Amino acid sequence: MTGPRRRRSVLFAWIAAGAGSALLLPWYAETAASAVVNVGRGDVTLAPIVLGLLALAAAAWRIDERRRLGAALVWLAGGAFLYLVALGIVAHALPRSAALGSGAVPVAMALVACVGLGLALRGHFHGDGFVAASVLGVAVTVGLFTAFPLVKLLTSAFQDAEGAFGVTATIERLMSARIWGLHCLTSARRCGVAWNTLGLALTSAACCTLLGLAFALIVTRTGFRAKRLLRTLTVLPVITPPFVIGLGLILLFGRAGLVNQLLEWALGIPPTRWIYGFPGVLVAQVFAFTPVAFLVLIGVVEGVSPTLEEAAQTVRAGRWRTFADVSLPLMRPGLVNAFLVSFVESIADFGNPIVLGGDLGVLSTEIYFSIVGAQLDQGRAATLALLLLGFALVAFSVQRRALGRRLYTGLGGKGDGGIPAVLPSRVRWTCYGVALPWALFTVVIYAMALAGGFVRTWGRDYTPTLAHYAKAFAIESSPHGVIWAGAAWNSFFETVKLAAIAAPLTAGIGILTAYLLTRQRFAGQTLFEFATMLSFAVPGTVIGVAYILAFNVAPIEVTGTGIILVLCFIFRNLPVGVRAGMATMAQIDRNLDEASATLGARGATTFTRVILPLLKPAIAGALVYSFVRAMTTVSAVIFLVSPDHEMATTYIIGRVINGDYGVAIAYSSTLIVLMLAAIGVIQLVVGTRRLGRRLPAAVPPVAESPA
């Protein structure tokens, strides 16, 4: 099929999808009547949308000239979409109005796609309809489900106690000594929460990036025999419900922990509470976020071209000079992106500071207590959230400046027959010395935490038992079939279902967004990129409250349903897929895109057949991260769950609050086993990319030459 005929067939398919939805699917959630039926019943507010779809069909059928058709599509589809948005704004402002049903979604998607195709016909986006429609589609969804809820919440930052708008109250909140105080420099008092947050985030991001790099180098560049086990231990913390790591640290280093008891028994050192505060939160965050850095870095380290390394060695560069001057600079996209994601994760972290923070205040906990505490100051919470966004914006700007306009291409259109360079001895042994003790430390922490599921009462009765597992996951048989009698089954099945729905959508949108950001140039691209990071810059608690405020009323009234949980999962975890895709795509030569275009392929074909097969590490990382975060998140969904849609983590938190630690730990260990199996399935399904390279020798054949 030729290009013009293919574009017209795609256009007709989108118009048919929109018209069919307007004719057959319910437009309002309360009734089964479609938009066409409602117009027939006298609802004139929907007439412009129905007439717009009919006008689009007529224009696509009668107009042959490319630019005229493009202009007609932009004006007709754009006008109908803006009218639909205006209806939504009016409905959102009214005290009571009908919520939209399933028919409005495909109609809106069809209108956005038609606008994109029209812009492409007018010559924008290099005439590529797929790219144009993708940019508009991602922009609309990110704006609706990320920017709009945050704007809805952050408007409270500019309201005083009486609800009047102004900047005076905002300035007073921002200039509070509780935020910017420097008492720690002159007394034993703590510094302001802003300084605590920044210091913790910078330290945590640096440690996570270095640890993630050490693990990635061991897995990809050494002959270490237990690589599979090491990869499992590396990602283990990310598949753990948040309180498990904190519980393990407390059982090991708390005032009554085993280490303190041993020190007191052997050396007479009295127990201390050092684990509560900056050190404890830092250790817990490094545990939690190192897997994120590793998932971002692993594909980048694999993508370093062995041919370039061999070229350096050909001119008599030693292994250290080759690593420092060739390999490490080519890893810069991964290092910078890993640091950025870890930094933003740290400033938005809520679970670890609330468990181990003690008297260490950070912005995320301050926001939480402003919302649910006795003060109930939504304006202060919104102001602190605005400050977090400012920190994320600064980190985003530094990241762009660090990468600049340099090229980091490592993957071209030809197979690379080079052998990856053997790591210098000092680098190899440094990685071993850092990563392997940390892996052993991980084993100890999990052994301490999970042992509580197999004893009656930790700290009092250590009698072995399986009663906690039986209480949570009992299965009984009856004449009518199997009965899932355990108390945890309902939340377990609901969590798996929603996570399985959200994970592929998160990965798909994230990788597509990364492709658009790295391979295309369009107006507003910088703002578009930052918008994809917005959800990471705000604590999950704030995201949950923002979603309630935005989607508790018409036109998108989904509070209390599984839909709002899936949407929260997708757009909360989207940045990891975007950053992983961008880091890996930065190494793929643009000549591959140009070669594909030379052969007549459009953007969709290039993306699916050329780029995607080279992005398998990023795809696997995005799928794994989005699935396990959907399974283990707490703060983002604590306000969004309902009796019909209870999540595993909220069930676990409920058991912890009630003091039923055995069931909580038993449930957590079950989730860990499930997610380990899911990771294996994801890696098996996605597979590995084939780069046409020879494997490195396990043992260096010659002695290392001097630098």
C-alpha positions, -999 to 999 in steps of 0.1 A, spaced: 0 0 0 14 34 -10 20 62 15 -10 84 7 -34 54 6 -20 41 39 -25 75 56 -60 78 43 -69 43 55 -55 51 90 -75 84 90 -107 65 81 -100 39 108 -97 66 135 -129 85 123 -148 52 122 -136 44 157 -148 78 170 -181 76 151 -188 41 162 -182 50 199 -205 80 196 -231 58 181 -229 26 203 -212 33 236 -227 51 266 -217 87 268 -227 92 305 -218 68 333 -254 69 346 -271 57 314 -265 34 285 -275 60 259 -248 69 234 -240 105 223 -261 101 191 -291 88 212 -287 117 236 -287 142 208 -319 125 194 -334 129 228 -328 167 228 -293 170 245 -280 198 222 -248 201 242 -235 169 224 -245 180 189 -212 198 180 -193 166 188 -215 144 166 -216 170 138 -178 173 141 -173 136 135 -197 137 105 -178 167 91 -145 148 96 -158 119 76 -170 142 48 -137 160 46 -117 128 45 -140 115 17 -141 146 -5 -109 165 0 -79 151 -20 -54 179 -18 -29 171 11 -26 205 28 -63 214 25 -72 181 40 -47 187 68 -62 221 76 -97 207 76 -87 179 100 -69 204 124 -98 228 125 -127 203 127 -111 177 150 -93 204 171 -125 224 175 -145 193 185 -118 183 210 -116 218 226 -154 218 228 -152 185 246 -126 199 270 -148 230 276 -177 207 285 -155 189 310 -144 222 326 -180 233 330 -190 199 344 -160 200 368 -171 234 381 -207 225 387 -218 211 421 -235 181 404 -231 170 368 -232 137 348 -199 119 347 -186 107 313 -190 71 303 -169 47 282 -180 63 249 -162 96 255 -127 81 258 -124 66 222 -141 97 208 -115 119 225 -87 96 213 -100 97 177 -102 135 177 -66 139 190 -54 114 164 -71 133 136 -55 165 148 -21 148 147 -27 134 112 -38 168 101 -7 185 114 14 159 96 -4 165 63 4 202 68 41 194 70 46 194 108 66 167 125 83 160 92 50 148 78 49 117 100 14 111 112 25 85 138 49 109 155 24 138 154 -4 117 169 19 101 195 32 135 207 -3 149 210 -17 117 226 11 115 252 9 152 259 -29 151 264 -27 120 287 2 134 308 -15 168 311 -48 152 321 -35 126 346 -4 143 359 -5 181 355 -42 186 360 -44 168 394 -13 186 406 -25 220 394 -58 213 412 -40 206 444 -13 233 441 -38 261 436 -43 256 473 -8 269 478 -19 304 468 -50 305 491 -51 318 526 -71 302 555 -103 319 542 -98 306 507 -88 339 491 -61 339 464 -28 357 470 9 352 474 13 366 509 3 333 526 25 313 502 56 334 510 50 332 547 48 294 545 79 291 523 100 313 545 92 294 577 121 285 599 107 249 600 117 247 563 149 267 560 162 268 596 200 262 601 198 255 639 219 224 633 250 246 627 248 263 661 230 238 684 218 202 687 185 211 670 177 198 635 180 219 604 150 228 583 132 201 564 143 215 531 180 211 540 174 177 554 156 167 522 184 180 499 212 165 520 196 131 522 187 131 485 222 141 472 239 115 495 214 88 486 215 95 449 253 94 449 254 61 468 227 45 447 244 55 414 278 42 425 263 9 439 242 5 407 273 10 385 293 -16 406 265 -42 402 261 -35 365 299 -38 359 301 -71 378 271 -85 359 283 -74 324 321 -71 325 334 -98 348 335 -136 350 317 -136 384 300 -170 385 269 -161 406 256 -133 383 221 -146 382 220 -147 420 235 -112 422 209 -98 398 182 -113 420 196 -98 451 200 -64 433 163 -61 425 151 -77 457 145 -45 476 123 -30 449 99 -59 451 95 -56 488 67 -38 506 82 -6 520 81 -14 557 100 -47 554 134 -31 550 128 -7 578 116 -36 600 147 -56 592 170 -27 601 152 -22 633 154 -59 643 191 -58 635 202 -23 646 174 -10 668 177 -5 705 166 -41 711 182 -54 679 206 -83 676 237 -61 669 231 -38 699 224 -68 722 256 -85 709 277 -53 715 263 -49 750 269 -86 759 304 -88 744 318 -53 749 295 -36 774 285 -9 749 250 3 758 223 2 731 217 34 711 191 47 687 214 57 659 193 38 633 165 64 638 174 95 619 196 104 590 218 73 590 188 49 591 168 67 564 199 68 542 206 31 545 170 23 538 168 46 508 200 31 493 185 -3 498 153 8 481 166 29 452 198 11 441 177 -13 420 163 17 401 198 29 393 209 -6 384 179 -11 360 188 23 343 225 15 341 225 -22 330 215 -15 294 238 15 291 268 -5 303 260 -33 279 257 -8 251 293 5 253 310 -4 220 338 -29 224 353 -17 191 360 17 206 376 1 236 398 -21 213 407 10 193 420 26 225 440 -5 234 454 -6 198 471 28 205 486 13 236 462 27 262 462 6 293 430 -9 308 426 19 333 430 46 306 406 28 283 380 25 311 384 61 323 387 78 289 365 56 267 341 33 286 331 56 315 323 87 293 301 65 271 282 55 303 275 91 312 238 91 300 231 62 323 250 76 352 233 110 350 198 95 345 204 71 373 214 99 396 184 120 385 159 93 391 174 83 425 175 120 436 138 125 427 129 92 443 146 103 475 130 137 478 96 121 472 102 91 495 76 88 523 78 52 536 114 52 549 114 85 567 81 78 584 94 45 598 131 54 605 131 92 605 127 97 642 131 135 647 145 139 612 119 159 593 118 159 555 94 175 531 74 143 523 65 136 559 57 173 565 33 172 537 17 140 550 12 155 585 -2 187 570 -29 166 552 -38 140 577 -24 155 610 -42 176 635 -33 208 617 -52 198 585 -35 226 565 -40 218 528 -25 251 518 8 243 537 9 208 521 4 223 487 32 249 493 56 222 504 47 201 473 54 232 452 89 234 468 95 197 459 86 205 423 112 232 424 139 208 436 129 184 408 131 212 382 166 222 394 177 185 392 162 182 357 181 214 345 214 201 360 209 167 342 204 184 309 234 206 314 256 176 324 247 157 292 247 188 269 247 181 232 275 154 232 270 122 214 272 88 232 264 65 202 275 30 208 251 9 187 251 13 150 236 -6 121 264 -32 120 272 -60 143 300 -52 167 327 -79 166 348 -64 193 353 -81 227 343 -60 257 374 -48 275 383 -65 307 379 -42 337 411 -29 353 420 -47 384 415 -18 407 380 -12 392 371 -49 394 382 -54 430 366 -21 440 333 -33 425 336 -66 443 346 -49 476 315 -26 474 288 -47 458 294 -82 473 293 -71 510 262 -50 502 246 -81 487 255 -101 518 240 -73 539 208 -76 519 206 -113 527 210 -106 564 184 -78 564 158 -100 546 166 -130 568 159 -109 599 127 -94 585 112 -125 570 120 -148 600 91 -131 618 66 -149 597 77 -183 610 76 -176 648 46 -171 670 55 -136 683 88 -119 675 106 -108 707 85 -130 730 77 -164 716 101 -179 690 82 -212 686 82 -221 649 48 -220 632 30 -216 599 -1 -202 615 4 -168 600 5 -181 564 -26 -203 571 -45 -173 584 -37 -152 553 -38 -178 526 -59 -207 537 -76 -228 510 -105 -251 517 -125 -275 496 -163 -279 496 -189 -297 475 -192 -265 455 -155 -262 447 -124 -245 462 -130 -218 488 -103 -191 492 -107 -189 529 -76 -169 538 -82 -133 548 -56 -119 523 -69 -135 491 -93 -107 480 -66 -80 482 -40 -104 467 -61 -111 435 -71 -75 432 -35 -63 434 -22 -88 409 -50 -79 384 -45 -41 386 -7 -44 384 -9 -67 354 -31 -41 336 -9 -11 346 26 -26 339 24 -30 300 6 4 297 33 21 318 61 5 299 45 12 265 38 49 271 72 53 287 92 38 259 72 57 233 77 89 251 115 82 253 115 77 215 97 110 209 121 129 232 153 114 218 145 110 181 121 140 174 123 177 176 91 197 183 80 229 200 77 227 237 99 196 239 116 207 271 83 213 289 70 180 276 100 162 290 97 178 324 60 170 326 68 133 324 89 137 356 62 156 376 47 126 393 81 115 407 88 149 422 57 147 445 52 123 474 27 96 467 5 109 494 1 142 476 -6 123 443 -33 104 460 -50 135 475 -46 153 441 -63 124 423 -92 125 448 -97 163 443 -94 160 405 -114 128 398 -140 127 426 -164 148 405 -176 150 369 -166 147 341 -140 120 351 -156 105 382 -136 74 390 -128 77 427 -135 43 445 -129 23 413 -101 2 400 -96 27 372 -82 54 394 -57 29 409 -45 19 374 -42 55 363 -22 63 395 1 34 388 7 43 352 15 80 356 33 76 390 58 50 375 60 65 340 93 84 346 114 52 350 104 38 316 111 72 301 145 77 316 156 41 310 145 43 274 162 77 269 195 64 284 195 33 262 183 52 231 211 77 234 235 50 224 216 39 193 230 55 161 205 79 144 217 64 111 195 35 118 164 58 117 177 75 85 184 41 68 148 30 77 134 62 63 155 59 31 138 25 26 104 41 28 95 32 64 74 57 84 78 65 121 57 36 133 76 10 113 110 24 124 99 24 160 85 -11 161 110 -29 138 143 -11 143 143 7 176 122 -16 199 144 -47 194 174 -27 206 155 -14 236 149 -48 253 169 -40 284 149 -7 289 116 -25 281 123 -53 306 134 -27 332 102 -6 327 80 -37 329 96 -50 360 97 -17 378 61 -7 370 47 -41 379 65 -44 413 59 -8 422 22 -13 415 23 -43 438 42 -26 466 33 11 466 16 24 497 16 62 499 1 68 465 -29 46 470 -35 49 507 -64 74 500 -75 57 467 -84 22 479 -120 12 486 -136 -19 502 -141 -33 467 -106 -26 456 -83 -32 485 -46 -34 477 -20 -58 493 1 -31 508 -29 -13 525 -39 -47 539 -4 -52 552 -3 -18 568 -36 -25 585 -21 -57 600 10 -37 612 -12 -10 628 -31 -38 646 2 -53 658 -3 -85 637 33 -85 625 33 -123 617 6 -121 591 21 -89 577 55 -105 572 39 -137 558 20 -117 533 51 -97 523 72 -128 518 44 -142 496 44 -111 475 82 -113 472 81 -148 458 53 -139 434 72 -109 420 104 -129 416 85 -153 395 69 -124 375 104 -109 369 115 -142 355 85 -144 332 90 -108 320 126 -114 312 117 -146 293 90 -130 273 110 -98 264 142 -117 258 176 -102 252 188 -80 224 214 -95 200 243 -71 194 265 -95 174 294 -94 198 318 -119 211 319 -127 248 349 -115 269 373 -140 283 367 -149 319 404 -145 328 427 -118 313 451 -135 289 479 -111 296 492 -89 324 477 -55 327 498 -28 311 504 5 329 481 34 325 
